[in-house]
Amino acid sequence: MPKQPRPKTAMSMLTYTEHRFVIAVRNLAMIASLIAATYVQAQQATEAARSSTEQDEPVKLDVFTVRADPTREYGSSNVGSATRISTPAANIPQTISVVNAALLKDIGAYAYEQAMRYTPGVTQRQNTPNASIIRGFIVGNRYRNGFLVRAYETDMANIERIEVIKGPAASIAGASESGGLVNFVTRQPNFKEAYSASLSLGSYGYVRGVLDATGRLPGTSNVAYRFIASGLSAESWRDLERSQKLVVTPSISWRASSDTELLVELEYFSSLTPSGFSTPFLAPVRNSTPAPLPIPDGVTPKVATGQWAPVSTNTSGEPGMGRDAETVQLFATLKHAFTESLHFRQSISYVHFDESLYLAGVDNNLYYGNDGMIYANRTLSKVLTTLSFGRAQGDLVFKDKWMEDNLGATVLVGYDVGQDLSPSTDKRFTGVLPAMNLVAPTYGLPATTPLGQTVDNTAKGGSVGYFANAQVSAWQERIILTGGLRKDWNKARWTRNNFTTATTTNAKTPKVESPLYGATIKPLKWLAVYAVKSEAGAASRQVPLYPNLPLTDSRQTFTTVTPITVNEEVGAKLTLLDGAFAMNLASYKVSADGAVRTQTDLTLPGGGINVIENSNVAEGIELELSGNLSKSLAVVGGYSDTKTRASGLKPNGTPREIRGVPRTKAQLFAKYTFFVSDDTTYSIRAGVVTQDEVWGSAENTYRIPAATRFDLGFDFRFGSWDASLTLENATDEIFPQAAIAQASNSVDGPRTIYLTLGRKF
């Protein structure tokens, strides 16, 4: 079906976004000038400052930093997220996936959902930045270099690697969610000079530019800098959508001595992105019942159910809608080695976040109209959020070996404290839009009920946590015992209703414990078998029944929820081909209580309800592989088989399953490189993702079809130049992302092509 023409009323949004694009281009031009000036200054530095001894990084003792693995193109032999220090992956009794810099570059990832595409056990979500479903459960918390950062979103230009811990990791992280933890590791300053620039062009008006400069700060011998900037502008295959992003990340590293380093990072991020879901699946039944969609008397359906609506349909879009976000973040980290065995790290962070979310909400129940087309009722909403908070985090590590490496110990103790530095604001406006024809939508119709403010709250609170973890090894690390315990609590928190000036106060919560017990045995040099049990607790909290109503509304009621997740896992890790290739096989069971699911229901106050779910379970097996099968062939991917069980029953009386989780899913990405000469190579790459059908609604009333997508690419490197051509979704498959509700299911992009040209200076 042809794409609907955009109404003239959309010009207000386009004018606004084009203005933002002009600003982004201007900023990138300024950044280019800065880099050029820096480059000239570096060239004018004295020969003494450019001596060979100064071109190398100072020797330092650092147990925290994970270095790139020279033996493996994809994956990593060491990880840092699970233990907060660089630790061999084989020594950790958990499954950890690593998307390293080489893989990010080869798949052309500029967004989180692309970066996670080939990670087993992970399904992307569309409407939440940097969020996924991991092992059956939604993971929305974001970590940056080990820091929990609320509302974190970035561009992949500043990301060196992404580490994904499968299953709860609260013994270290505290706020770990049921599915696991995702940690973004940023690019750091380097004392060796390096400059690069790239430009990408692609389908739907896609334009992206990246600049990266690093090196020794001119006039110094122990200070390095890095400056990264990226700008993106693109339209979309969906009606009335356009994306724009700008990220600028300067950082400084001061090596006071070989034992002491201070890293300061500033990150500015601005984005205008789509505000919600789109492209609904035209289910054959009502969302909450197995009854067919009702057909009015005398009406002949013109649209069949059991298929996707046109990919251009945008249920959450109207002229002027979108998600406008701006984030300013400052991070400072001090690391010091007292001895070869005793190390210390102290970090502080400041984050200020502003967001304006303007979108259309879609009722889960579809219906046939008198014209025989399928419709959905819609609401109108706008949410204004401001957050300003700080966090302090400290680690003290003791690590040593004795008796010719036959006995070793690593002990880590630490803390973190988070605090709102000023009251956060939450303002909500709601209204009602005309029903939408999901097959031939008309945009820009006036609201039947204009926006009116329903919530105006301010709040302030904080959290505290401390932990201790230990690993004891014997017989040259052939036997490793791992244990940890963390305690967390929330500080007293107040929320003020600015309509009535009424204030709700929540007292300091009791301490919640999150333990971990694990063991690893290495019967062979290349084989490690492990078992682990971990728990993730969270402080009790009051959950309102109606999420879109003020807390002081007379219709509001509250339920006390105490979330807890238990993960049990056994597995084997194989390191083959002299460390160049690795495989991980795991069998797991994750059980979660106290999950909160928000469900749209326009018949209820505020148009929605919070559903509390207990005894949700995901269990299965997972195979992951990464590395080099030869010098020329690098691969990454895996397979997962997941069974889920949720509280409640299906319409047929059998136990309900968790929506949006495929029973089976397989991914494989491979690159083959042809070496022409020392400075000339070309490579071909291909990827495939296939998944089973999934439940499209929480009530398990219908299934979304299985799908398979293919990606292709070609790369050419000649000297300092790089060129790449990427074809995503080559067969133009409608590939579902995480299913949320009947009118809110979403799909990955159709066939798109990107061309990138880059140069190193």
Summary of the structure (lengths in Angstrom):
residues: 761
radius of gyration: 26.1
end to end distance: 47.4
largest distance: 89.6
contacts: 2719
relative contact order: 0.13
helix: 9%
strand: 54%
